[in-house]
Amino acid sequence: MSESKHTAGCEAASGSVKEKLWNSNYCKAMAGNFMMFFSFYLLTPLLPIYLDAQFHADKDLIGLVLSGYVVAALIVRPFSGFIVDSFNRKKVLMLCFFTFFICFTGYIGAGTILMFAIVRTLHGLPFGATTVANSTVAIDVLPSSRRNEGVGFYGLSNNLAMAIAPSAGIYVYSVTGNFQLLFWISLIVAFVGFCMACSIKQPPRPIVENKPKFSLDHFFLGRAWLMAINILLFGFCWGVMSNYVAIYGKEELGITDGTGLFFALLSTGLFISRLYGAKSLREGKLTENALQGALISCVGFTLFSLSPGQWAYYCSAVLIGLGNGRMYPAFLNMFISVARRDQRGTANSSILTSWDCGMGLGILAGGVLAEYIDFSASFWSASISQIAGTLLLVFMTRRFFLERKLSEEGRQ
C-alpha cells in the first residue's frame, strides 16, 4: 500500500506534461506506422492477381516473387538495429521511410516480371529497417513511467492498418479494376507517413561511455536469447496460420468467401486484447500478460486444429487474436527491459528477426506437411509449437527474464 502511494506521489511530482502518454511525437510515430503498414498491406492480397493478369505468372513463380521481401526484411533487421543504436535515430528513420516510400514508384514502372521481382525484394529492405527505426523512436518519445503501456498501444496501429488495408484494396480494385490506381494510393499514403516521421521531435540521447566498438549485441540482443527462441516458436504458429488458412477453409470446410471475416475477427481480437491489457502492462505485469496470452492462443490453435466446423474456424480467429494481442506486446517490453537505452534498436530488431525466422519456418513446414500429409498436420504442428512455447515460458523464460531485467536506471 505504501509503495503504491509513493509511486503515485512520484508521478504527481514529475508533472502531468512529462508523464503524458499521448504526446504529439508519440501520436505522430503511431500515425506514421499506420501509414506505412496501410500502404504496404493495401497491395498484399492483390499482388498475386496482378502478377497473373499482367505477366501470366504461374503459382510457383508468384510465390517466389512475393517471398523475396520476407527474405530481404529478415536480412536487414539485425543491421538496422545496429544502425538505429549507433546513429541519429530520427535521421535513420527519415532515410529508411523515404526509401520505403519511393520504392512504390517501382511497382508503377515495372514492365517485366523480373523487374517487378527485383522491386518487391528491394522493398523488403526499407520495410524491415523502417519498422525497427519507427518503433525505436516511438519508445524514445514515451515517458519512462508509461513505456510498457505505450508499447502495447503502439501495436494497435499495425493491427488497425492490417485489418483495414486489405479490405480497402480489394474494394478499390472491385470498383475500378485498376492496379495502377492502387499503386498510386499506396505511394501517396506512404508519403504522408514519411511526412509524419519528419515532424517527430526526438529528445537528445545521452552519450554512452565505454561502449565496446564491436560486439554481437550490436546485431542481436544476446541477453534475450531464450526469449528469442520463445518468440520463434510463437512466430512459427503465425506463419502456418496466416499463409494457409484461406486455402484450408476453402478445401476442407467449403468456406469460399470467409477469409476476410476470419482476419477481421482476428484483428478485432488483437485490438481488444491490446486495449484490455494496457493497464496491466502499465503496472509492469509483463510475464503475467505473456503467459495469459500464450494460454489463450493455445486454446485458439488447438480449436482450429480440431476443426469441428465453421463455428470453430471463426471462434479460433478471435481467440488467436486475443492471445497474440496480449502476448506480443508483453514480450516486446521484456526485450526492451533487458536492454540498455543504447540497445533499444537492437532489442526491436531482435524480436522482429526471431518472429520472422519462426514465420519463415512455419511457412516452409506448413507447405511441406500439407503437400505430403494434409492441412490438418500443418495446423497441428502450429498447435504443438504454441504449446511448446507456452511450456518454455512457464518453466524457463519467466525466470530467465527476471534474472536479466534491468532497473530503470540501468536502461537509461
The 8 nearest C-alpha neighbors of each residue, nearest first, counted from 0:
[[1, 3, 2, 4, 5, 6, 7, 8],
 [2, 0, 4, 3, 5, 6, 7, 8],
 [1, 3, 5, 0, 4, 6, 7, 8],
 [2, 4, 6, 0, 5, 1, 7, 8],
 [5, 3, 1, 7, 6, 2, 8, 0],
 [4, 6, 2, 8, 3, 7, 1, 9],
 [7, 5, 3, 9, 8, 4, 2, 10],
 [8, 6, 4, 10, 9, 5, 3, 11],
 [7, 9, 5, 11, 6, 10, 4, 12],
 [10, 8, 12, 6, 11, 7, 13, 5],
 [9, 11, 7, 13, 12, 8, 6, 14],
 [12, 10, 8, 9, 13, 14, 7, 15],
 [11, 13, 9, 10, 14, 8, 15, 7],
 [12, 14, 10, 11, 9, 17, 15, 18],
 [15, 13, 12, 17, 16, 11, 18, 10],
 [14, 16, 18, 17, 19, 13, 11, 10],
 [17, 15, 19, 18, 14, 22, 13, 20],
 [16, 18, 14, 15, 19, 13, 142, 20],
 [17, 19, 15, 16, 142, 20, 14, 144],
 [18, 20, 16, 17, 21, 15, 22, 142],
 [21, 19, 22, 145, 18, 141, 149, 142],
 [22, 20, 19, 26, 25, 23, 24, 149],
 [21, 23, 25, 24, 20, 19, 26, 141],
 [22, 24, 26, 25, 27, 21, 199, 28],
 [25, 23, 27, 199, 26, 22, 28, 200],
 [24, 26, 28, 27, 22, 23, 137, 140],
 [27, 25, 29, 23, 24, 28, 30, 21],
 [28, 26, 30, 24, 25, 29, 195, 31],
 [29, 27, 25, 31, 26, 30, 137, 32],
 [28, 30, 26, 32, 27, 31, 156, 153],
 [31, 29, 27, 33, 32, 28, 26, 34],
 [30, 32, 192, 34, 28, 195, 33, 29],
 [31, 33, 29, 35, 30, 34, 28, 36],
 [34, 32, 156, 30, 36, 31, 35, 160],
 [35, 33, 192, 37, 31, 32, 36, 189],
 [34, 36, 32, 38, 33, 37, 189, 192],
 [35, 37, 39, 33, 38, 34, 160, 40],
 [38, 36, 160, 34, 164, 40, 39, 35],
 [39, 37, 185, 41, 35, 36, 189, 40],
 [40, 38, 36, 37, 41, 42, 35, 43],
 [39, 41, 43, 42, 37, 164, 38, 165],
 [42, 40, 164, 168, 165, 38, 39, 37],
 [41, 43, 40, 45, 44, 46, 39, 168],
 [42, 44, 40, 45, 46, 41, 39, 165],
 [45, 43, 42, 46, 165, 47, 40, 41],
 [46, 44, 48, 42, 43, 47, 49, 169],
 [45, 47, 49, 48, 43, 44, 42, 50],
 [48, 46, 50, 49, 45, 51, 61, 44],
 [47, 49, 51, 45, 46, 50, 52, 44],
 [48, 50, 46, 52, 51, 47, 53, 45],
 [51, 49, 47, 53, 54, 48, 52, 56],
 [50, 52, 55, 56, 48, 49, 54, 53],
 [53, 51, 49, 50, 55, 54, 48, 56],
 [54, 52, 50, 49, 51, 55, 56, 48],
 [53, 55, 50, 56, 51, 52, 112, 111],
 [56, 54, 51, 52, 53, 50, 57, 49],
 [57, 55, 51, 54, 50, 60, 61, 58],
 [56, 58, 60, 59, 61, 55, 51, 50],
 [59, 57, 61, 60, 62, 56, 47, 51],
 [60, 58, 62, 61, 57, 63, 56, 64],
 [61, 59, 63, 62, 58, 57, 56, 64],
 [62, 60, 58, 64, 63, 59, 65, 56],
 [61, 63, 59, 65, 60, 64, 66, 58],
 [62, 64, 60, 66, 61, 65, 59, 67],
 [65, 63, 116, 61, 62, 66, 67, 60],
 [64, 66, 62, 67, 63, 61, 68, 119],
 [65, 67, 63, 69, 68, 64, 62, 70],
 [68, 66, 120, 70, 69, 65, 64, 71],
 [67, 69, 123, 120, 71, 70, 66, 119],
 [70, 68, 72, 71, 67, 66, 73, 123],
 [69, 71, 73, 67, 68, 72, 74, 66],
 [70, 72, 68, 123, 74, 124, 73, 69],
 [73, 71, 127, 123, 124, 69, 75, 74],
 [72, 74, 70, 71, 75, 76, 352, 69],
 [75, 73, 71, 72, 76, 70, 77, 78],
 [74, 76, 72, 78, 73, 77, 124, 79],
 [75, 77, 79, 348, 78, 73, 127, 128],
 [78, 76, 218, 80, 79, 348, 75, 219],
 [79, 77, 81, 80, 76, 75, 218, 82],
 [80, 78, 76, 82, 128, 81, 77, 83],
 [79, 81, 345, 344, 348, 83, 77, 78],
 [82, 80, 217, 78, 84, 79, 218, 83],
 [83, 81, 79, 85, 84, 80, 86, 78],
 [82, 84, 80, 88, 344, 81, 85, 86],
 [85, 83, 81, 344, 82, 341, 86, 342],
 [84, 86, 82, 83, 81, 87, 341, 88],
 [87, 85, 83, 82, 88, 84, 91, 90],
 [86, 88, 90, 89, 91, 83, 85, 84],
 [89, 87, 91, 83, 90, 86, 92, 136],
 [88, 90, 92, 91, 87, 93, 201, 136],
 [91, 89, 93, 92, 88, 87, 94, 86],
 [90, 92, 88, 94, 89, 93, 95, 87],
 [93, 91, 89, 95, 132, 90, 94, 96],
 [92, 94, 90, 96, 91, 95, 97, 197],
 [93, 95, 97, 91, 92, 96, 90, 98],
 [96, 94, 92, 98, 125, 129, 97, 93],
 [97, 95, 99, 93, 98, 94, 193, 129],
 [96, 98, 100, 94, 99, 95, 93, 101],
 [99, 97, 101, 95, 100, 96, 125, 102],
 [98, 100, 96, 125, 97, 102, 101, 126],
 [101, 99, 97, 189, 98, 102, 190, 103],
 [100, 102, 98, 103, 99, 104, 97, 186],
 [103, 101, 104, 105, 99, 100, 122, 98],
 [104, 102, 105, 101, 186, 106, 100, 182],
 [103, 105, 107, 102, 106, 101, 108, 186],
 [106, 104, 108, 103, 107, 102, 109, 118],
 [107, 105, 109, 104, 103, 108, 115, 182],
 [108, 106, 104, 105, 109, 182, 179, 103],
 [107, 109, 105, 106, 110, 104, 115, 114],
 [110, 108, 115, 106, 114, 105, 111, 107],
 [111, 109, 108, 114, 112, 115, 107, 113],
 [112, 110, 114, 113, 109, 115, 54, 116],
 [111, 113, 115, 114, 116, 54, 110, 109],
 [114, 112, 116, 111, 115, 117, 109, 64],
 [113, 115, 117, 111, 112, 116, 109, 118],
 [114, 116, 112, 118, 109, 113, 117, 119],
 [117, 115, 64, 113, 119, 114, 118, 112],
 [118, 116, 114, 120, 115, 119, 121, 113],
 [117, 119, 115, 121, 116, 120, 105, 122],
 [120, 118, 122, 116, 117, 121, 68, 115],
 [119, 121, 68, 67, 117, 122, 123, 118],
 [120, 122, 118, 123, 119, 124, 117, 68],
 [123, 121, 119, 120, 124, 125, 102, 118],
 [122, 124, 68, 72, 126, 71, 121, 120],
 [123, 125, 72, 71, 122, 127, 126, 121],
 [126, 124, 128, 99, 95, 127, 129, 123],
 [127, 125, 123, 129, 124, 128, 99, 130],
 [128, 126, 72, 124, 125, 130, 129, 76],
 [127, 129, 125, 79, 131, 126, 130, 76],
 [130, 128, 132, 126, 95, 131, 127, 125],
 [131, 129, 133, 127, 128, 132, 134, 126],
 [130, 132, 129, 128, 134, 133, 348, 347],
 [133, 131, 129, 135, 92, 134, 130, 83],
 [134, 132, 136, 135, 130, 131, 129, 92],
 [133, 135, 137, 136, 131, 132, 130, 138],
 [134, 136, 138, 132, 137, 133, 344, 131],
 [135, 137, 139, 133, 138, 134, 132, 140],
 [138, 136, 134, 135, 139, 140, 28, 25],
 [139, 137, 135, 141, 136, 140, 134, 146],
 [138, 140, 136, 137, 141, 135, 201, 202],
 [139, 141, 137, 138, 25, 201, 136, 24],
 [140, 142, 138, 139, 146, 143, 20, 137],
 [143, 141, 145, 18, 144, 146, 140, 17],
 [142, 144, 146, 145, 141, 18, 407, 147],
 [143, 145, 142, 146, 18, 281, 147, 10],
 [146, 144, 148, 143, 142, 147, 149, 281],
 [145, 147, 149, 143, 148, 141, 144, 150],
 [148, 146, 280, 150, 281, 149, 145, 332],
 [147, 149, 281, 280, 277, 151, 146, 145],
 [148, 150, 146, 152, 151, 147, 145, 153],
 [151, 149, 153, 147, 152, 148, 146, 328],
 [150, 152, 328, 148, 149, 153, 154, 273],
 [151, 153, 149, 154, 155, 150, 148, 273],
 [154, 152, 150, 155, 151, 156, 149, 29],
 [153, 155, 157, 156, 152, 151, 158, 150],
 [156, 154, 158, 157, 153, 152, 159, 270],
 [155, 157, 33, 159, 154, 158, 153, 29],
 [158, 156, 154, 160, 155, 159, 33, 161],
 [159, 157, 155, 161, 160, 156, 266, 162],
 [158, 160, 162, 156, 161, 157, 155, 163],
 [161, 159, 37, 163, 157, 162, 158, 164],
 [160, 162, 158, 159, 164, 163, 157, 40],
 [161, 163, 159, 160, 266, 263, 158, 164],
 [164, 162, 160, 166, 161, 165, 167, 159],
 [163, 165, 41, 167, 37, 166, 160, 161],
 [166, 164, 41, 168, 167, 40, 163, 44],
 [165, 167, 169, 168, 164, 163, 170, 259],
 [168, 166, 164, 170, 165, 169, 163, 171],
 [167, 169, 41, 165, 171, 170, 166, 164],
 [168, 170, 166, 172, 167, 171, 173, 165],
 [171, 169, 167, 173, 168, 172, 166, 174],
 [172, 170, 168, 174, 173, 169, 175, 167],
 [171, 173, 176, 169, 175, 174, 170, 177],
 [174, 172, 170, 171, 176, 175, 169, 168],
 [175, 173, 171, 172, 176, 170, 177, 169],
 [174, 176, 177, 172, 173, 171, 180, 178],
 [177, 175, 172, 173, 174, 178, 171, 180],
 [178, 176, 175, 179, 180, 172, 181, 171],
 [177, 179, 181, 180, 182, 176, 172, 49],
 [180, 178, 182, 181, 177, 183, 107, 106],
 [181, 179, 183, 178, 182, 177, 184, 175],
 [180, 182, 184, 178, 179, 183, 185, 177],
 [181, 183, 179, 185, 180, 184, 186, 107],
 [184, 182, 186, 180, 181, 185, 187, 179],
 [185, 183, 181, 187, 186, 182, 188, 180],
 [186, 184, 38, 188, 182, 183, 187, 189],
 [185, 187, 183, 189, 184, 103, 188, 100],
 [186, 188, 190, 184, 189, 185, 183, 191],
 [189, 187, 191, 185, 190, 186, 38, 34],
 [190, 188, 192, 100, 186, 191, 187, 35],
 [189, 191, 193, 187, 192, 188, 100, 186],
 [190, 192, 194, 188, 193, 189, 195, 187],
 [193, 191, 31, 34, 189, 195, 190, 194],
 [192, 194, 190, 196, 195, 191, 96, 189],
 [195, 193, 197, 191, 192, 196, 190, 198],
 [194, 196, 192, 198, 193, 31, 197, 27],
 [195, 197, 193, 194, 198, 199, 31, 192],
 [196, 198, 194, 195, 199, 93, 193, 89],
 [197, 199, 195, 196, 200, 194, 27, 24],
 [200, 198, 24, 196, 197, 201, 27, 195],
 [201, 199, 24, 198, 202, 89, 140, 197],
 [200, 202, 199, 140, 203, 89, 139, 136],
 [201, 203, 204, 200, 140, 139, 136, 205],
 [204, 202, 201, 205, 87, 206, 200, 139],
 [203, 205, 202, 206, 341, 201, 340, 87],
 [206, 204, 207, 203, 411, 341, 340, 208],
 [205, 207, 208, 204, 341, 203, 210, 209],
 [208, 206, 210, 205, 209, 341, 204, 340],
 [207, 209, 210, 206, 211, 205, 341, 212],
 [210, 208, 211, 207, 212, 206, 213, 341],
 [209, 211, 208, 207, 212, 213, 341, 206],
 [212, 210, 213, 209, 214, 208, 217, 216],
 [213, 211, 210, 214, 209, 217, 85, 215],
 [212, 214, 211, 215, 217, 216, 210, 218],
 [215, 213, 216, 217, 211, 212, 218, 219],
 [214, 216, 217, 218, 219, 213, 221, 220],
 [217, 215, 220, 219, 214, 218, 221, 345],
 [216, 218, 81, 215, 214, 219, 345, 213],
 [219, 217, 77, 216, 81, 215, 78, 345],
 [218, 220, 216, 349, 221, 345, 217, 215],
 [219, 221, 216, 222, 223, 346, 345, 349],
 [220, 222, 224, 223, 216, 219, 215, 225],
 [221, 223, 220, 224, 337, 403, 338, 225],
 [222, 224, 226, 221, 220, 225, 227, 334],
 [225, 223, 227, 221, 226, 222, 228, 220],
 [226, 224, 228, 227, 223, 229, 396, 399],
 [227, 225, 229, 223, 228, 224, 396, 230],
 [226, 228, 224, 230, 225, 229, 353, 231],
 [229, 227, 231, 225, 226, 230, 232, 224],
 [228, 230, 226, 227, 232, 231, 388, 225],
 [229, 231, 233, 227, 232, 228, 354, 234],
 [230, 232, 357, 234, 228, 353, 354, 229],
 [233, 231, 235, 229, 230, 234, 388, 384],
 [232, 234, 230, 235, 236, 231, 385, 388],
 [233, 235, 357, 354, 358, 231, 237, 236],
 [234, 236, 357, 361, 358, 238, 232, 233],
 [237, 235, 381, 239, 234, 233, 238, 240],
 [236, 238, 234, 240, 235, 239, 241, 358],
 [239, 237, 358, 361, 362, 235, 236, 240],
 [240, 238, 361, 362, 365, 236, 237, 242],
 [239, 241, 237, 244, 238, 242, 243, 236],
 [242, 240, 238, 237, 239, 244, 243, 245],
 [241, 243, 240, 239, 244, 238, 362, 245],
 [244, 242, 245, 246, 240, 241, 247, 239],
 [243, 245, 247, 240, 246, 241, 248, 242],
 [246, 244, 248, 247, 258, 243, 249, 242],
 [245, 247, 249, 248, 243, 244, 250, 251],
 [248, 246, 244, 250, 245, 249, 251, 243],
 [249, 247, 252, 254, 245, 246, 251, 250],
 [248, 250, 254, 253, 255, 246, 247, 252],
 [251, 249, 247, 248, 253, 246, 252, 254],
 [250, 252, 247, 248, 249, 253, 254, 246],
 [253, 251, 248, 254, 249, 250, 309, 308],
 [252, 254, 249, 250, 251, 255, 248, 247],
 [255, 253, 249, 248, 252, 257, 256, 250],
 [254, 256, 249, 257, 253, 248, 258, 245],
 [257, 255, 258, 254, 259, 260, 249, 245],
 [256, 258, 260, 259, 254, 255, 261, 248],
 [257, 259, 261, 260, 245, 256, 262, 255],
 [258, 260, 262, 257, 261, 263, 256, 166],
 [259, 261, 263, 257, 258, 262, 264, 313],
 [262, 260, 258, 264, 259, 263, 313, 316],
 [261, 263, 265, 264, 259, 260, 266, 258],
 [262, 264, 260, 266, 265, 261, 162, 259],
 [265, 263, 267, 261, 262, 317, 266, 316],
 [264, 266, 320, 316, 262, 317, 268, 263],
 [265, 267, 269, 263, 268, 264, 162, 262],
 [268, 266, 264, 270, 269, 265, 263, 271],
 [269, 267, 320, 321, 317, 265, 271, 266],
 [268, 270, 324, 320, 266, 321, 272, 267],
 [269, 271, 267, 273, 268, 272, 266, 155],
 [272, 270, 274, 268, 273, 269, 275, 267],
 [271, 273, 321, 275, 324, 269, 274, 270],
 [272, 274, 276, 324, 270, 275, 271, 325],
 [275, 273, 271, 272, 277, 276, 270, 152],
 [274, 276, 272, 273, 277, 271, 278, 279],
 [275, 277, 273, 274, 279, 278, 272, 280],
 [278, 276, 280, 148, 274, 279, 275, 273],
 [279, 277, 281, 280, 276, 282, 148, 275],
 [278, 280, 282, 281, 284, 276, 277, 283],
 [281, 279, 283, 277, 148, 282, 147, 278],
 [280, 282, 148, 278, 279, 283, 147, 277],
 [281, 283, 279, 280, 284, 278, 147, 148],
 [282, 284, 280, 281, 285, 279, 147, 148],
 [285, 283, 287, 280, 279, 282, 286, 288],
 [284, 286, 329, 288, 287, 283, 280, 289],
 [285, 287, 289, 288, 284, 290, 397, 329],
 [288, 286, 290, 285, 284, 289, 291, 329],
 [289, 287, 291, 285, 286, 290, 325, 329],
 [288, 290, 326, 286, 292, 329, 287, 291],
 [289, 291, 293, 287, 292, 288, 286, 294],
 [292, 290, 288, 294, 293, 289, 287, 295],
 [291, 293, 322, 326, 325, 295, 289, 290],
 [292, 294, 290, 296, 291, 295, 389, 322],
 [295, 293, 297, 291, 296, 292, 290, 298],
 [296, 294, 322, 292, 298, 297, 293, 318],
 [295, 297, 322, 319, 299, 293, 298, 294],
 [298, 296, 294, 295, 300, 299, 385, 386],
 [297, 299, 301, 295, 296, 300, 302, 294],
 [300, 298, 315, 296, 318, 319, 302, 297],
 [299, 301, 303, 382, 297, 302, 298, 296],
 [302, 300, 304, 298, 303, 382, 299, 297],
 [303, 301, 299, 305, 300, 304, 298, 315],
 [302, 304, 300, 306, 301, 305, 315, 312],
 [305, 303, 301, 306, 378, 379, 302, 300],
 [304, 306, 302, 303, 307, 301, 375, 379],
 [307, 305, 303, 304, 308, 311, 302, 312],
 [308, 306, 305, 311, 309, 310, 302, 303],
 [309, 307, 306, 310, 311, 312, 252, 305],
 [308, 310, 312, 311, 313, 252, 307, 306],
 [309, 311, 312, 313, 308, 314, 307, 315],
 [310, 312, 314, 309, 313, 308, 315, 303],
 [313, 311, 309, 310, 315, 314, 303, 308],
 [314, 312, 316, 315, 311, 310, 261, 309],
 [315, 313, 311, 317, 316, 312, 310, 318],
 [314, 316, 299, 318, 313, 317, 312, 303],
 [317, 315, 265, 313, 319, 314, 318, 264],
 [318, 316, 268, 265, 320, 314, 264, 315],
 [319, 317, 299, 315, 321, 320, 316, 322],
 [318, 320, 296, 299, 322, 316, 321, 317],
 [321, 319, 268, 269, 265, 317, 318, 323],
 [322, 320, 268, 272, 318, 269, 324, 319],
 [323, 321, 292, 296, 295, 319, 325, 320],
 [322, 324, 326, 325, 320, 327, 321, 292],
 [323, 325, 269, 272, 321, 273, 322, 326],
 [326, 324, 292, 323, 322, 272, 288, 273],
 [325, 327, 289, 292, 323, 329, 324, 328],
 [326, 328, 330, 329, 323, 325, 324, 331],
 [329, 327, 151, 331, 330, 326, 332, 325],
 [328, 330, 285, 332, 289, 327, 326, 331],
 [329, 331, 333, 327, 332, 328, 334, 326],
 [332, 330, 328, 334, 333, 329, 327, 335],
 [331, 333, 335, 329, 330, 334, 336, 147],
 [332, 334, 330, 336, 331, 335, 329, 337],
 [335, 333, 331, 332, 336, 337, 346, 330],
 [336, 334, 332, 338, 333, 337, 346, 343],
 [335, 337, 333, 334, 338, 404, 332, 405],
 [336, 338, 404, 405, 335, 334, 403, 333],
 [339, 337, 335, 336, 342, 343, 410, 346],
 [338, 340, 410, 342, 341, 409, 411, 343],
 [339, 341, 410, 411, 342, 343, 338, 409],
 [340, 342, 339, 84, 343, 207, 344, 85],
 [343, 341, 345, 339, 340, 344, 338, 84],
 [344, 342, 346, 345, 340, 341, 335, 347],
 [343, 345, 80, 347, 346, 84, 83, 342],
 [344, 346, 80, 348, 342, 343, 347, 349],
 [347, 345, 343, 349, 344, 348, 334, 335],
 [348, 346, 344, 345, 349, 350, 131, 343],
 [347, 349, 345, 351, 80, 76, 346, 77],
 [350, 348, 352, 346, 219, 351, 347, 345],
 [349, 351, 353, 352, 347, 348, 354, 227],
 [352, 350, 354, 348, 353, 349, 355, 347],
 [351, 353, 355, 349, 354, 350, 348, 73],
 [354, 352, 231, 356, 350, 351, 355, 227],
 [353, 355, 234, 351, 231, 357, 352, 356],
 [356, 354, 358, 352, 357, 353, 359, 351],
 [357, 355, 359, 353, 358, 354, 352, 360],
 [356, 358, 235, 231, 234, 354, 360, 355],
 [359, 357, 238, 235, 234, 361, 355, 356],
 [358, 360, 356, 362, 361, 357, 355, 363],
 [359, 361, 363, 357, 358, 362, 364, 235],
 [362, 360, 235, 238, 239, 358, 364, 359],
 [363, 361, 238, 359, 365, 239, 360, 364],
 [362, 364, 360, 366, 361, 365, 359, 367],
 [365, 363, 367, 361, 366, 362, 360, 368],
 [366, 364, 377, 362, 368, 239, 363, 367],
 [365, 367, 369, 363, 364, 368, 370, 362],
 [368, 366, 370, 364, 369, 365, 371, 363],
 [369, 367, 365, 372, 371, 377, 370, 366],
 [370, 368, 373, 374, 366, 372, 367, 371],
 [369, 371, 367, 368, 372, 366, 373, 374],
 [370, 372, 368, 369, 367, 373, 366, 374],
 [373, 371, 368, 369, 370, 376, 374, 367],
 [374, 372, 369, 375, 376, 368, 370, 371],
 [375, 373, 369, 377, 376, 378, 247, 368],
 [374, 376, 378, 373, 377, 379, 304, 369],
 [377, 375, 379, 374, 378, 373, 368, 380],
 [378, 376, 365, 374, 380, 368, 375, 379],
 [377, 379, 381, 380, 375, 304, 376, 382],
 [378, 380, 382, 376, 381, 304, 377, 383],
 [379, 381, 383, 378, 377, 382, 384, 376],
 [382, 380, 236, 378, 384, 379, 383, 385],
 [381, 383, 379, 300, 385, 301, 384, 380],
 [382, 384, 386, 380, 385, 381, 387, 379],
 [383, 385, 387, 381, 382, 386, 232, 388],
 [386, 384, 382, 388, 383, 387, 233, 297],
 [385, 387, 389, 383, 388, 384, 297, 390],
 [388, 386, 384, 390, 389, 385, 383, 391],
 [389, 387, 391, 385, 386, 229, 390, 232],
 [388, 390, 392, 386, 391, 387, 293, 385],
 [391, 389, 393, 387, 392, 388, 394, 386],
 [392, 390, 388, 389, 394, 395, 393, 396],
 [391, 393, 396, 389, 390, 395, 397, 394],
 [394, 392, 390, 391, 395, 397, 389, 396],
 [393, 395, 391, 392, 390, 396, 397, 398],
 [396, 394, 391, 398, 392, 397, 393, 399],
 [395, 397, 392, 399, 398, 400, 391, 226],
 [398, 396, 400, 399, 395, 392, 286, 393],
 [397, 399, 401, 400, 396, 395, 402, 394],
 [398, 400, 396, 402, 397, 401, 395, 403],
 [401, 399, 403, 397, 398, 402, 404, 396],
 [400, 402, 398, 404, 403, 399, 397, 396],
 [401, 403, 399, 400, 404, 398, 405, 397],
 [404, 402, 400, 401, 337, 405, 399, 222],
 [405, 403, 337, 401, 336, 400, 402, 406],
 [406, 404, 337, 409, 336, 403, 410, 407],
 [405, 407, 409, 408, 410, 404, 336, 337],
 [406, 408, 410, 409, 405, 411, 143, 336],
 [409, 407, 406, 411, 410, 405, 339, 340],
 [410, 408, 406, 407, 405, 411, 339, 340],
 [409, 411, 339, 340, 407, 408, 405, 338],
 [410, 340, 408, 409, 339, 407, 341, 205]]
